[in-house]
Amino acid sequence: MVEREGKFGRFHACTRYPDCRGTRPIEEATPADGTSQKPVPCPHCFSPLVRRKGKKGWFWGCSNFPGCRQTVDDLDGQPAINLRKST
C-alpha cells in the first residue's frame, strides 16, 4: 500500500488505485478501543476481553459474545479486575 492524499486527507491505498479500491485510513493515535494493549483474559471463559463503548460509557466485554456474556467495568482504559502478576 502507498500513502496518498485525498479530499478528506491522507490515506493508504493499493498501488493499483483507483482500479483497485483497497484503502485504509491513517491512524494518528493509539486506538481508543484497547486493541493496542496486551490481551486480558475473560474471568469466565478465558477468551480475550474487548473494550467497547455503550450508552453508559466504556466497558470491557468478552470476545466470545454471545456465547459468553461476561462484562467488566472500565477503569482508565484498563479492565477493572485484579490480575495475578506472572513471574
PDB file with SEQRES, HELIX, SHEET and CRYST1 records, atoms N, CA, C and O in Angstrom:
SEQRES   1 A   87  MET VAL GLU ARG GLU GLY LYS PHE GLY ARG PHE HIS ALA          
SEQRES   2 A   87  CYS THR ARG TYR PRO ASP CYS ARG GLY THR ARG PRO ILE          
SEQRES   3 A   87  GLU GLU ALA THR PRO ALA ASP GLY THR SER GLN LYS PRO          
SEQRES   4 A   87  VAL PRO CYS PRO HIS CYS PHE SER PRO LEU VAL ARG ARG          
SEQRES   5 A   87  LYS GLY LYS LYS GLY TRP PHE TRP GLY CYS SER ASN PHE          
SEQRES   6 A   87  PRO GLY CYS ARG GLN THR VAL ASP ASP LEU ASP GLY GLN          
SEQRES   7 A   87  PRO ALA ILE ASN LEU ARG LYS SER THR                          
SHEET    1 AA1 3 VAL A   2  GLY A   6  0                                        
SHEET    2 AA1 3 GLY A   9  ALA A  13 -1                                        
SHEET    3 AA1 3 THR A  23  PRO A  25 -1                                        
SHEET    1 AA2 4 LEU A  49  GLY A  54  0                                        
SHEET    2 AA2 4 GLY A  57  CYS A  62 -1                                        
SHEET    3 AA2 4 THR A  71  LEU A  75 -1                                        
SHEET    4 AA2 4 GLN A  78  PRO A  79 -1                                        
CRYST1    1.000    1.000    1.000  90.00  90.00  90.00 P 1           1          
ATOM      1  N   MET A   1       0.833  -1.179   0.000  1.00  0.00           N  
ATOM      2  CA  MET A   1       0.000   0.000   0.000  1.00  0.00           C  
ATOM      3  C   MET A   1       0.884   1.250   0.000  1.00  0.00           C  
ATOM      4  O   MET A   1       2.007   1.238   0.503  1.00  0.00           O  
ATOM      5  N   VAL A   2       0.354   2.311  -0.568  1.00  0.00           N  
ATOM      6  CA  VAL A   2       1.073   3.571  -0.686  1.00  0.00           C  
ATOM      7  C   VAL A   2       0.252   4.668  -0.005  1.00  0.00           C  
ATOM      8  O   VAL A   2      -0.978   4.616   0.016  1.00  0.00           O  
ATOM      9  N   GLU A   3       0.945   5.651   0.546  1.00  0.00           N  
ATOM     10  CA  GLU A   3       0.256   6.770   1.176  1.00  0.00           C  
ATOM     11  C   GLU A   3      -0.151   7.774   0.097  1.00  0.00           C  
ATOM     12  O   GLU A   3       0.672   8.164  -0.731  1.00  0.00           O  
ATOM     13  N   ARG A   4      -1.420   8.193   0.106  1.00  0.00           N  
ATOM     14  CA  ARG A   4      -1.939   9.122  -0.890  1.00  0.00           C  
ATOM     15  C   ARG A   4      -2.690  10.260  -0.206  1.00  0.00           C  
ATOM     16  O   ARG A   4      -3.038  10.176   0.972  1.00  0.00           O  
ATOM     17  N   GLU A   5      -2.934  11.331  -0.971  1.00  0.00           N  
ATOM     18  CA  GLU A   5      -3.671  12.493  -0.480  1.00  0.00           C  
ATOM     19  C   GLU A   5      -5.023  12.534  -1.187  1.00  0.00           C  
ATOM     20  O   GLU A   5      -5.087  12.457  -2.414  1.00  0.00           O  
ATOM     21  N   GLY A   6      -6.104  12.656  -0.416  1.00  0.00           N  
ATOM     22  CA  GLY A   6      -7.439  12.749  -0.985  1.00  0.00           C  
ATOM     23  C   GLY A   6      -8.144  13.991  -0.468  1.00  0.00           C  
ATOM     24  O   GLY A   6      -7.565  14.762   0.297  1.00  0.00           O  
ATOM     25  N   LYS A   7      -9.381  14.189  -0.877  1.00  0.00           N  
ATOM     26  CA  LYS A   7     -10.089  15.400  -0.459  1.00  0.00           C  
ATOM     27  C   LYS A   7     -10.443  15.375   1.024  1.00  0.00           C  
ATOM     28  O   LYS A   7     -10.759  16.422   1.590  1.00  0.00           O  
ATOM     29  N   PHE A   8     -10.399  14.196   1.678  1.00  0.00           N  
ATOM     30  CA  PHE A   8     -10.650  14.099   3.109  1.00  0.00           C  
ATOM     31  C   PHE A   8      -9.364  13.892   3.906  1.00  0.00           C  
ATOM     32  O   PHE A   8      -9.422  13.593   5.099  1.00  0.00           O  
ATOM     33  N   GLY A   9      -8.224  14.043   3.273  1.00  0.00           N  
ATOM     34  CA  GLY A   9      -6.949  13.891   3.966  1.00  0.00           C  
ATOM     35  C   GLY A   9      -6.140  12.720   3.441  1.00  0.00           C  
ATOM     36  O   GLY A   9      -6.459  12.140   2.404  1.00  0.00           O  
ATOM     37  N   ARG A  10      -5.083  12.381   4.177  1.00  0.00           N  
ATOM     38  CA  ARG A  10      -4.171  11.318   3.747  1.00  0.00           C  
ATOM     39  C   ARG A  10      -4.759   9.943   4.069  1.00  0.00           C  
ATOM     40  O   ARG A  10      -5.490   9.781   5.046  1.00  0.00           O  
ATOM     41  N   PHE A  11      -4.422   8.942   3.218  1.00  0.00           N  
ATOM     42  CA  PHE A  11      -4.881   7.577   3.419  1.00  0.00           C  
ATOM     43  C   PHE A  11      -3.915   6.627   2.730  1.00  0.00           C  
ATOM     44  O   PHE A  11      -3.115   7.040   1.890  1.00  0.00           O  
ATOM     45  N   HIS A  12      -3.997   5.363   3.087  1.00  0.00           N  
ATOM     46  CA  HIS A  12      -3.221   4.314   2.422  1.00  0.00           C  
ATOM     47  C   HIS A  12      -4.095   3.716   1.333  1.00  0.00           C  
ATOM     48  O   HIS A  12      -5.273   3.441   1.563  1.00  0.00           O  
ATOM     49  N   ALA A  13      -3.528   3.512   0.143  1.00  0.00           N  
ATOM     50  CA  ALA A  13      -4.271   2.937  -0.975  1.00  0.00           C  
ATOM     51  C   ALA A  13      -3.424   1.866  -1.649  1.00  0.00           C  
ATOM     52  O   ALA A  13      -2.198   1.863  -1.543  1.00  0.00           O  
ATOM     53  N   CYS A  14      -4.089   0.976  -2.330  1.00  0.00           N  
ATOM     54  CA  CYS A  14      -3.426  -0.065  -3.108  1.00  0.00           C  
ATOM     55  C   CYS A  14      -2.560   0.603  -4.182  1.00  0.00           C  
ATOM     56  O   CYS A  14      -2.892   1.690  -4.655  1.00  0.00           O  
ATOM     57  N   THR A  15      -1.474  -0.030  -4.560  1.00  0.00           N  
ATOM     58  CA  THR A  15      -0.592   0.546  -5.573  1.00  0.00           C  
ATOM     59  C   THR A  15      -1.285   0.651  -6.929  1.00  0.00           C  
ATOM     60  O   THR A  15      -0.835   1.410  -7.788  1.00  0.00           O  
ATOM     61  N   ARG A  16      -2.366  -0.092  -7.137  1.00  0.00           N  
ATOM     62  CA  ARG A  16      -3.128  -0.016  -8.392  1.00  0.00           C  
ATOM     63  C   ARG A  16      -4.352   0.890  -8.269  1.00  0.00           C  
ATOM     64  O   ARG A  16      -5.246   0.824  -9.113  1.00  0.00           O  
ATOM     65  N   TYR A  17      -4.414   1.734  -7.236  1.00  0.00           N  
ATOM     66  CA  TYR A  17      -5.540   2.666  -7.056  1.00  0.00           C  
ATOM     67  C   TYR A  17      -5.606   3.621  -8.237  1.00  0.00           C  
ATOM     68  O   TYR A  17      -4.537   4.081  -8.641  1.00  0.00           O  
ATOM     69  N   PRO A  18      -6.691   3.957  -8.812  1.00  0.00           N  
ATOM     70  CA  PRO A  18      -8.087   3.724  -8.461  1.00  0.00           C  
ATOM     71  C   PRO A  18      -8.696   2.453  -9.054  1.00  0.00           C  
ATOM     72  O   PRO A  18      -9.861   2.168  -8.779  1.00  0.00           O  
ATOM     73  N   ASP A  19      -7.949   1.666  -9.867  1.00  0.00           N  
ATOM     74  CA  ASP A  19      -8.508   0.417 -10.390  1.00  0.00           C  
ATOM     75  C   ASP A  19      -8.832  -0.551  -9.252  1.00  0.00           C  
ATOM     76  O   ASP A  19      -9.875  -1.205  -9.258  1.00  0.00           O  
ATOM     77  N   CYS A  20      -7.935  -0.630  -8.286  1.00  0.00           N  
ATOM     78  CA  CYS A  20      -8.174  -1.420  -7.085  1.00  0.00           C  
ATOM     79  C   CYS A  20      -8.668  -0.457  -6.010  1.00  0.00           C  
ATOM     80  O   CYS A  20      -8.010   0.552  -5.751  1.00  0.00           O  
ATOM     81  N   ARG A  21      -9.797  -0.736  -5.381  1.00  0.00           N  
ATOM     82  CA  ARG A  21     -10.397   0.187  -4.426  1.00  0.00           C  
ATOM     83  C   ARG A  21      -9.973  -0.097  -2.979  1.00  0.00           C  
ATOM     84  O   ARG A  21     -10.601   0.416  -2.052  1.00  0.00           O  
ATOM     85  N   GLY A  22      -8.928  -0.897  -2.764  1.00  0.00           N  
ATOM     86  CA  GLY A  22      -8.465  -1.206  -1.406  1.00  0.00           C  
ATOM     87  C   GLY A  22      -7.819   0.009  -0.751  1.00  0.00           C  
ATOM     88  O   GLY A  22      -6.776   0.478  -1.206  1.00  0.00           O  
ATOM     89  N   THR A  23      -8.428   0.518   0.308  1.00  0.00           N  
ATOM     90  CA  THR A  23      -7.895   1.675   1.032  1.00  0.00           C  
ATOM     91  C   THR A  23      -7.960   1.428   2.528  1.00  0.00           C  
ATOM     92  O   THR A  23      -8.752   0.610   2.996  1.00  0.00           O  
ATOM     93  N   ARG A  24      -7.122   2.139   3.280  1.00  0.00           N  
ATOM     94  CA  ARG A  24      -7.111   2.093   4.744  1.00  0.00           C  
ATOM     95  C   ARG A  24      -6.866   3.496   5.261  1.00  0.00           C  
ATOM     96  O   ARG A  24      -6.065   4.229   4.681  1.00  0.00           O  
ATOM     97  N   PRO A  25      -7.539   3.893   6.346  1.00  0.00           N  
ATOM     98  CA  PRO A  25      -7.262   5.215   6.924  1.00  0.00           C  
ATOM     99  C   PRO A  25      -5.920   5.208   7.643  1.00  0.00           C  
ATOM    100  O   PRO A  25      -5.450   4.160   8.085  1.00  0.00           O  
ATOM    101  N   ILE A  26      -5.313   6.367   7.757  1.00  0.00           N  
ATOM    102  CA  ILE A  26      -4.070   6.504   8.515  1.00  0.00           C  
ATOM    103  C   ILE A  26      -4.460   6.885   9.935  1.00  0.00           C  
ATOM    104  O   ILE A  26      -5.095   7.916  10.158  1.00  0.00           O  
ATOM    105  N   GLU A  27      -4.078   6.047  10.893  1.00  0.00           N  
ATOM    106  CA  GLU A  27      -4.407   6.314  12.286  1.00  0.00           C  
ATOM    107  C   GLU A  27      -3.268   7.080  12.929  1.00  0.00           C  
ATOM    108  O   GLU A  27      -2.125   6.623  12.940  1.00  0.00           O  
ATOM    109  N   GLU A  28      -3.583   8.240  13.461  1.00  0.00           N  
ATOM    110  CA  GLU A  28      -2.577   9.115  14.046  1.00  0.00           C  
ATOM    111  C   GLU A  28      -2.264   8.771  15.499  1.00  0.00           C  
ATOM    112  O   GLU A  28      -1.147   9.014  15.956  1.00  0.00           O  
ATOM    113  N   ALA A  29      -3.209   8.221  16.223  1.00  0.00           N  
ATOM    114  CA  ALA A  29      -3.029   7.948  17.652  1.00  0.00           C  
ATOM    115  C   ALA A  29      -3.372   6.489  17.939  1.00  0.00           C  
ATOM    116  O   ALA A  29      -3.855   5.770  17.064  1.00  0.00           O  
ATOM    117  N   THR A  30      -3.120   6.066  19.164  1.00  0.00           N  
ATOM    118  CA  THR A  30      -3.491   4.714  19.545  1.00  0.00           C  
ATOM    119  C   THR A  30      -5.007   4.609  19.604  1.00  0.00           C  
ATOM    120  O   THR A  30      -5.675   5.552  20.028  1.00  0.00           O  
ATOM    121  N   PRO A  31      -5.554   3.486  19.189  1.00  0.00           N  
ATOM    122  CA  PRO A  31      -6.999   3.349  19.171  1.00  0.00           C  
ATOM    123  C   PRO A  31      -7.599   3.396  20.573  1.00  0.00           C  
ATOM    124  O   PRO A  31      -6.977   2.940  21.533  1.00  0.00           O  
ATOM    125  N   ALA A  32      -8.798   3.944  20.691  1.00  0.00           N  
ATOM    126  CA  ALA A  32      -9.466   4.073  21.985  1.00  0.00           C  
ATOM    127  C   ALA A  32     -10.111   2.777  22.437  1.00  0.00           C  
ATOM    128  O   ALA A  32     -10.533   2.666  23.588  1.00  0.00           O  
ATOM    129  N   ASP A  33     -10.196   1.780  21.537  1.00  0.00           N  
ATOM    130  CA  ASP A  33     -10.880   0.551  21.900  1.00  0.00           C  
ATOM    131  C   ASP A  33      -9.990  -0.471  22.588  1.00  0.00           C  
ATOM    132  O   ASP A  33     -10.444  -1.577  22.878  1.00  0.00           O  
ATOM    133  N   GLY A  34      -8.734  -0.131  22.857  1.00  0.00           N  
ATOM    134  CA  GLY A  34      -7.850  -1.026  23.597  1.00  0.00           C  
ATOM    135  C   GLY A  34      -7.193  -2.096  22.756  1.00  0.00           C  
ATOM    136  O   GLY A  34      -6.589  -3.013  23.313  1.00  0.00           O  
ATOM    137  N   THR A  35      -7.282  -2.021  21.421  1.00  0.00           N  
ATOM    138  CA  THR A  35      -6.690  -3.059  20.582  1.00  0.00           C  
ATOM    139  C   THR A  35      -5.171  -3.014  20.567  1.00  0.00           C  
ATOM    140  O   THR A  35      -4.537  -3.979  20.142  1.00  0.00           O  
ATOM    141  N   SER A  36      -4.569  -1.915  21.021  1.00  0.00           N  
ATOM    142  CA  SER A  36      -3.111  -1.837  21.044  1.00  0.00           C  
ATOM    143  C   SER A  36      -2.527  -2.402  22.328  1.00  0.00           C  
ATOM    144  O   SER A  36      -1.307  -2.434  22.484  1.00  0.00           O  
ATOM    145  N   GLN A  37      -3.366  -2.847  23.243  1.00  0.00           N  
ATOM    146  CA  GLN A  37      -2.900  -3.376  24.529  1.00  0.00           C  
ATOM    147  C   GLN A  37      -2.748  -4.885  24.478  1.00  0.00           C  
ATOM    148  O   GLN A  37      -3.276  -5.551  23.588  1.00  0.00           O  
ATOM    149  N   LYS A  38      -2.003  -5.420  25.466  1.00  0.00           N  
ATOM    150  CA  LYS A  38      -1.861  -6.862  25.601  1.00  0.00           C  
ATOM    151  C   LYS A  38      -3.227  -7.448  25.957  1.00  0.00           C  
ATOM    152  O   LYS A  38      -3.937  -6.859  26.772  1.00  0.00           O  
ATOM    153  N   PRO A  39      -3.620  -8.584  25.379  1.00  0.00           N  
ATOM    154  CA  PRO A  39      -4.942  -9.143  25.658  1.00  0.00           C  
ATOM    155  C   PRO A  39      -5.117  -9.511  27.134  1.00  0.00           C  
ATOM    156  O   PRO A  39      -4.200 -10.024  27.776  1.00  0.00           O  
ATOM    157  N   VAL A  40      -6.309  -9.239  27.650  1.00  0.00           N  
ATOM    158  CA  VAL A  40      -6.667  -9.583  29.029  1.00  0.00           C  
ATOM    159  C   VAL A  40      -7.705 -10.690  28.950  1.00  0.00           C  
ATOM    160  O   VAL A  40      -8.711 -10.525  28.261  1.00  0.00           O  
ATOM    161  N   PRO A  41      -7.496 -11.822  29.638  1.00  0.00           N  
ATOM    162  CA  PRO A  41      -8.449 -12.934  29.536  1.00  0.00           C  
ATOM    163  C   PRO A  41      -9.749 -12.656  30.283  1.00  0.00           C  
ATOM    164  O   PRO A  41      -9.765 -11.982  31.313  1.00  0.00           O  
ATOM    165  N   CYS A  42     -10.820 -13.184  29.742  1.00  0.00           N  
ATOM    166  CA  CYS A  42     -12.135 -13.098  30.378  1.00  0.00           C  
ATOM    167  C   CYS A  42     -12.106 -13.926  31.661  1.00  0.00           C  
ATOM    168  O   CYS A  42     -11.618 -15.056  31.641  1.00  0.00           O  
ATOM    169  N   PRO A  43     -12.615 -13.396  32.776  1.00  0.00           N  
ATOM    170  CA  PRO A  43     -12.608 -14.161  34.019  1.00  0.00           C  
ATOM    171  C   PRO A  43     -13.504 -15.398  33.983  1.00  0.00           C  
ATOM    172  O   PRO A  43     -13.364 -16.282  34.828  1.00  0.00           O  
ATOM    173  N   HIS A  44     -14.418 -15.473  33.023  1.00  0.00           N  
ATOM    174  CA  HIS A  44     -15.345 -16.604  32.959  1.00  0.00           C  
ATOM    175  C   HIS A  44     -14.872 -17.705  32.002  1.00  0.00           C  
ATOM    176  O   HIS A  44     -14.871 -18.880  32.369  1.00  0.00           O  
ATOM    177  N   CYS A  45     -14.468 -17.332  30.767  1.00  0.00           N  
ATOM    178  CA  CYS A  45     -14.138 -18.352  29.758  1.00  0.00           C  
ATOM    179  C   CYS A  45     -12.711 -18.239  29.217  1.00  0.00           C  
ATOM    180  O   CYS A  45     -12.302 -19.058  28.394  1.00  0.00           O  
ATOM    181  N   PHE A  46     -11.953 -17.244  29.664  1.00  0.00           N  
ATOM    182  CA  PHE A  46     -10.550 -17.040  29.288  1.00  0.00           C  
ATOM    183  C   PHE A  46     -10.331 -16.613  27.839  1.00  0.00           C  
ATOM    184  O   PHE A  46      -9.195 -16.649  27.364  1.00  0.00           O  
ATOM    185  N   SER A  47     -11.384 -16.209  27.119  1.00  0.00           N  
ATOM    186  CA  SER A  47     -11.216 -15.577  25.809  1.00  0.00           C  
ATOM    187  C   SER A  47     -10.767 -14.133  26.047  1.00  0.00           C  
ATOM    188  O   SER A  47     -11.002 -13.605  27.134  1.00  0.00           O  
ATOM    189  N   PRO A  48     -10.134 -13.479  25.078  1.00  0.00           N  
ATOM    190  CA  PRO A  48      -9.690 -12.098  25.310  1.00  0.00           C  
ATOM    191  C   PRO A  48     -10.865 -11.140  25.501  1.00  0.00           C  
ATOM    192  O   PRO A  48     -11.903 -11.279  24.854  1.00  0.00           O  
ATOM    193  N   LEU A  49     -10.688 -10.161  26.401  1.00  0.00           N  
ATOM    194  CA  LEU A  49     -11.680  -9.109  26.593  1.00  0.00           C  
ATOM    195  C   LEU A  49     -11.469  -8.036  25.536  1.00  0.00           C  
ATOM    196  O   LEU A  49     -10.341  -7.792  25.109  1.00  0.00           O  
ATOM    197  N   VAL A  50     -12.560  -7.392  25.112  1.00  0.00           N  
ATOM    198  CA  VAL A  50     -12.535  -6.350  24.096  1.00  0.00           C  
ATOM    199  C   VAL A  50     -13.171  -5.100  24.698  1.00  0.00           C  
ATOM    200  O   VAL A  50     -14.225  -5.185  25.328  1.00  0.00           O  
ATOM    201  N   ARG A  51     -12.538  -3.937  24.507  1.00  0.00           N  
ATOM    202  CA  ARG A  51     -13.091  -2.683  25.026  1.00  0.00           C  
ATOM    203  C   ARG A  51     -14.156  -2.175  24.065  1.00  0.00           C  
ATOM    204  O   ARG A  51     -13.920  -2.068  22.861  1.00  0.00           O  
ATOM    205  N   ARG A  52     -15.325  -1.863  24.606  1.00  0.00           N  
ATOM    206  CA  ARG A  52     -16.450  -1.406  23.792  1.00  0.00           C  
ATOM    207  C   ARG A  52     -17.072  -0.170  24.414  1.00  0.00           C  
ATOM    208  O   ARG A  52     -16.908   0.092  25.605  1.00  0.00           O  
ATOM    209  N   LYS A  53     -17.786   0.583  23.598  1.00  0.00           N  
ATOM    210  CA  LYS A  53     -18.461   1.779  24.084  1.00  0.00           C  
ATOM    211  C   LYS A  53     -19.960   1.563  24.015  1.00  0.00           C  
ATOM    212  O   LYS A  53     -20.511   1.278  22.951  1.00  0.00           O  
ATOM    213  N   GLY A  54     -20.613   1.700  25.158  1.00  0.00           N  
ATOM    214  CA  GLY A  54     -22.062   1.547  25.238  1.00  0.00           C  
ATOM    215  C   GLY A  54     -22.712   2.884  25.554  1.00  0.00           C  
ATOM    216  O   GLY A  54     -22.040   3.914  25.612  1.00  0.00           O  
ATOM    217  N   LYS A  55     -24.027   2.860  25.757  1.00  0.00           N  
ATOM    218  CA  LYS A  55     -24.730   4.107  26.033  1.00  0.00           C  
ATOM    219  C   LYS A  55     -24.374   4.685  27.399  1.00  0.00           C  
ATOM    220  O   LYS A  55     -24.597   5.872  27.637  1.00  0.00           O  
ATOM    221  N   LYS A  56     -23.822   3.869  28.306  1.00  0.00           N  
ATOM    222  CA  LYS A  56     -23.398   4.363  29.617  1.00  0.00           C  
ATOM    223  C   LYS A  56     -21.896   4.580  29.698  1.00  0.00           C  
ATOM    224  O   LYS A  56     -21.381   4.864  30.779  1.00  0.00           O  
ATOM    225  N   GLY A  57     -21.173   4.456  28.581  1.00  0.00           N  
ATOM    226  CA  GLY A  57     -19.729   4.683  28.561  1.00  0.00           C  
ATOM    227  C   GLY A  57     -18.961   3.431  28.185  1.00  0.00           C  
ATOM    228  O   GLY A  57     -19.540   2.458  27.701  1.00  0.00           O  
ATOM    229  N   TRP A  58     -17.647   3.460  28.411  1.00  0.00           N  
ATOM    230  CA  TRP A  58     -16.762   2.359  28.041  1.00  0.00           C  
ATOM    231  C   TRP A  58     -16.911   1.197  29.014  1.00  0.00           C  
ATOM    232  O   TRP A  58     -17.141   1.397  30.207  1.00  0.00           O  
ATOM    233  N   PHE A  59     -16.774  -0.032  28.485  1.00  0.00           N  
ATOM    234  CA  PHE A  59     -16.753  -1.248  29.292  1.00  0.00           C  
ATOM    235  C   PHE A  59     -15.962  -2.305  28.537  1.00  0.00           C  
ATOM    236  O   PHE A  59     -15.661  -2.131  27.356  1.00  0.00           O  
ATOM    237  N   TRP A  60     -15.630  -3.382  29.200  1.00  0.00           N  
ATOM    238  CA  TRP A  60     -14.915  -4.499  28.578  1.00  0.00           C  
ATOM    239  C   TRP A  60     -15.867  -5.681  28.512  1.00  0.00           C  
ATOM    240  O   TRP A  60     -16.488  -6.044  29.510  1.00  0.00           O  
ATOM    241  N   GLY A  61     -15.979  -6.282  27.329  1.00  0.00           N  
ATOM    242  CA  GLY A  61     -16.842  -7.437  27.134  1.00  0.00           C  
ATOM    243  C   GLY A  61     -16.050  -8.585  26.534  1.00  0.00           C  
ATOM    244  O   GLY A  61     -15.013  -8.375  25.905  1.00  0.00           O  
ATOM    245  N   CYS A  62     -16.541  -9.785  26.730  1.00  0.00           N  
ATOM    246  CA  CYS A  62     -15.864 -10.975  26.221  1.00  0.00           C  
ATOM    247  C   CYS A  62     -15.938 -11.010  24.698  1.00  0.00           C  
ATOM    248  O   CYS A  62     -16.972 -10.687  24.112  1.00  0.00           O  
ATOM    249  N   SER A  63     -14.838 -11.404  24.063  1.00  0.00           N  
ATOM    250  CA  SER A  63     -14.816 -11.502  22.599  1.00  0.00           C  
ATOM    251  C   SER A  63     -15.595 -12.717  22.111  1.00  0.00           C  
ATOM    252  O   SER A  63     -15.820 -12.868  20.910  1.00  0.00           O  
ATOM    253  N   ASN A  64     -16.008 -13.578  23.029  1.00  0.00           N  
ATOM    254  CA  ASN A  64     -16.770 -14.772  22.688  1.00  0.00           C  
ATOM    255  C   ASN A  64     -18.283 -14.500  22.728  1.00  0.00           C  
ATOM    256  O   ASN A  64     -19.078 -15.439  22.716  1.00  0.00           O  
ATOM    257  N   PHE A  65     -18.682 -13.229  22.777  1.00  0.00           N  
ATOM    258  CA  PHE A  65     -20.096 -12.857  22.804  1.00  0.00           C  
ATOM    259  C   PHE A  65     -20.776 -13.350  21.539  1.00  0.00           C  
ATOM    260  O   PHE A  65     -20.168 -13.203  20.478  1.00  0.00           O  
ATOM    261  N   PRO A  66     -21.950 -13.909  21.541  1.00  0.00           N  
ATOM    262  CA  PRO A  66     -22.931 -14.075  22.599  1.00  0.00           C  
ATOM    263  C   PRO A  66     -22.787 -15.358  23.398  1.00  0.00           C  
ATOM    264  O   PRO A  66     -23.596 -15.610  24.291  1.00  0.00           O  
ATOM    265  N   GLY A  67     -21.776 -16.185  23.106  1.00  0.00           N  
ATOM    266  CA  GLY A  67     -21.576 -17.407  23.876  1.00  0.00           C  
ATOM    267  C   GLY A  67     -21.254 -17.129  25.333  1.00  0.00           C  
ATOM    268  O   GLY A  67     -21.687 -17.868  26.217  1.00  0.00           O  
ATOM    269  N   CYS A  68     -20.502 -16.074  25.588  1.00  0.00           N  
ATOM    270  CA  CYS A  68     -20.170 -15.650  26.951  1.00  0.00           C  
ATOM    271  C   CYS A  68     -20.573 -14.183  27.077  1.00  0.00           C  
ATOM    272  O   CYS A  68     -20.139 -13.353  26.277  1.00  0.00           O  
ATOM    273  N   ARG A  69     -21.382 -13.862  28.050  1.00  0.00           N  
ATOM    274  CA  ARG A  69     -21.896 -12.507  28.218  1.00  0.00           C  
ATOM    275  C   ARG A  69     -21.223 -11.761  29.366  1.00  0.00           C  
ATOM    276  O   ARG A  69     -21.801 -10.826  29.920  1.00  0.00           O  
ATOM    277  N   GLN A  70     -20.011 -12.167  29.725  1.00  0.00           N  
ATOM    278  CA  GLN A  70     -19.273 -11.533  30.823  1.00  0.00           C  
ATOM    279  C   GLN A  70     -18.859 -10.115  30.445  1.00  0.00           C  
ATOM    280  O   GLN A  70     -18.339  -9.894  29.351  1.00  0.00           O  
ATOM    281  N   THR A  71     -19.083  -9.158  31.335  1.00  0.00           N  
ATOM    282  CA  THR A  71     -18.636  -7.778  31.140  1.00  0.00           C  
ATOM    283  C   THR A  71     -17.871  -7.331  32.373  1.00  0.00           C  
ATOM    284  O   THR A  71     -18.106  -7.817  33.479  1.00  0.00           O  
ATOM    285  N   VAL A  72     -16.942  -6.387  32.164  1.00  0.00           N  
ATOM    286  CA  VAL A  72     -16.111  -5.847  33.232  1.00  0.00           C  
ATOM    287  C   VAL A  72     -16.104  -4.335  33.071  1.00  0.00           C  
ATOM    288  O   VAL A  72     -16.051  -3.832  31.948  1.00  0.00           O  
ATOM    289  N   ASP A  73     -16.156  -3.605  34.177  1.00  0.00           N  
ATOM    290  CA  ASP A  73     -16.108  -2.148  34.118  1.00  0.00           C  
ATOM    291  C   ASP A  73     -14.764  -1.668  33.591  1.00  0.00           C  
ATOM    292  O   ASP A  73     -13.755  -2.367  33.687  1.00  0.00           O  
ATOM    293  N   ASP A  74     -14.769  -0.459  33.033  1.00  0.00           N  
ATOM    294  CA  ASP A  74     -13.543   0.166  32.517  1.00  0.00           C  
ATOM    295  C   ASP A  74     -12.975   1.105  33.576  1.00  0.00           C  
ATOM    296  O   ASP A  74     -13.708   1.903  34.160  1.00  0.00           O  
ATOM    297  N   LEU A  75     -11.686   1.010  33.820  1.00  0.00           N  
ATOM    298  CA  LEU A  75     -11.006   1.863  34.792  1.00  0.00           C  
ATOM    299  C   LEU A  75      -9.824   2.521  34.091  1.00  0.00           C  
ATOM    300  O   LEU A  75      -8.734   1.952  34.052  1.00  0.00           O  
ATOM    301  N   ASP A  76     -10.030   3.722  33.535  1.00  0.00           N  
ATOM    302  CA  ASP A  76      -9.000   4.479  32.822  1.00  0.00           C  
ATOM    303  C   ASP A  76      -8.372   3.687  31.682  1.00  0.00           C  
ATOM    304  O   ASP A  76      -7.149   3.670  31.536  1.00  0.00           O  
ATOM    305  N   GLY A  77      -9.201   3.032  30.876  1.00  0.00           N  
ATOM    306  CA  GLY A  77      -8.710   2.308  29.708  1.00  0.00           C  
ATOM    307  C   GLY A  77      -8.230   0.902  29.997  1.00  0.00           C  
ATOM    308  O   GLY A  77      -7.718   0.235  29.098  1.00  0.00           O  
ATOM    309  N   GLN A  78      -8.380   0.430  31.227  1.00  0.00           N  
ATOM    310  CA  GLN A  78      -7.981  -0.928  31.616  1.00  0.00           C  
ATOM    311  C   GLN A  78      -9.193  -1.641  32.217  1.00  0.00           C  
ATOM    312  O   GLN A  78     -10.055  -0.985  32.803  1.00  0.00           O  
ATOM    313  N   PRO A  79      -9.279  -2.964  32.087  1.00  0.00           N  
ATOM    314  CA  PRO A  79     -10.377  -3.677  32.739  1.00  0.00           C  
ATOM    315  C   PRO A  79     -10.218  -3.600  34.257  1.00  0.00           C  
ATOM    316  O   PRO A  79      -9.106  -3.719  34.770  1.00  0.00           O  
ATOM    317  N   ALA A  80     -11.318  -3.404  34.971  1.00  0.00           N  
ATOM    318  CA  ALA A  80     -11.287  -3.257  36.425  1.00  0.00           C  
ATOM    319  C   ALA A  80     -11.379  -4.619  37.106  1.00  0.00           C  
ATOM    320  O   ALA A  80     -12.323  -4.884  37.851  1.00  0.00           O  
ATOM    321  N   ILE A  81     -10.387  -5.487  36.845  1.00  0.00           N  
ATOM    322  CA  ILE A  81     -10.296  -6.779  37.529  1.00  0.00           C  
ATOM    323  C   ILE A  81      -8.885  -6.936  38.049  1.00  0.00           C  
ATOM    324  O   ILE A  81      -7.942  -6.384  37.484  1.00  0.00           O  
ATOM    325  N   ASN A  82      -8.742  -7.681  39.114  1.00  0.00           N  
ATOM    326  CA  ASN A  82      -7.424  -7.920  39.684  1.00  0.00           C  
ATOM    327  C   ASN A  82      -6.802  -9.123  38.977  1.00  0.00           C  
ATOM    328  O   ASN A  82      -7.305 -10.243  39.066  1.00  0.00           O  
ATOM    329  N   LEU A  83      -5.705  -8.871  38.277  1.00  0.00           N  
ATOM    330  CA  LEU A  83      -4.994  -9.944  37.591  1.00  0.00           C  
ATOM    331  C   LEU A  83      -3.761 -10.324  38.390  1.00  0.00           C  
ATOM    332  O   LEU A  83      -3.098  -9.463  38.969  1.00  0.00           O  
ATOM    333  N   ARG A  84      -3.456 -11.611  38.423  1.00  0.00           N  
ATOM    334  CA  ARG A  84      -2.247 -12.051  39.101  1.00  0.00           C  
ATOM    335  C   ARG A  84      -1.038 -11.672  38.283  1.00  0.00           C  
ATOM    336  O   ARG A  84      -1.072 -11.732  37.054  1.00  0.00           O  
ATOM    337  N   LYS A  85       0.032 -11.280  38.950  1.00  0.00           N  
ATOM    338  CA  LYS A  85       1.291 -10.984  38.260  1.00  0.00           C  
ATOM    339  C   LYS A  85       1.980 -12.294  37.927  1.00  0.00           C  
ATOM    340  O   LYS A  85       2.131 -13.156  38.792  1.00  0.00           O  
ATOM    341  N   SER A  86       2.396 -12.447  36.687  1.00  0.00           N  
ATOM    342  CA  SER A  86       3.126 -13.656  36.302  1.00  0.00           C  
ATOM    343  C   SER A  86       4.605 -13.457  36.632  1.00  0.00           C  
ATOM    344  O   SER A  86       5.149 -12.360  36.507  1.00  0.00           O  
ATOM    345  N   THR A  87       5.225 -14.532  37.049  1.00  0.00           N  
ATOM    346  CA  THR A  87       6.645 -14.454  37.399  1.00  0.00           C  
ATOM    347  C   THR A  87       7.515 -15.098  36.377  1.00  0.00           C  
ATOM    348  O   THR A  87       8.736 -15.115  36.528  1.00  0.00           O  
TER     349      THR A  87                                                      
END                                                                             
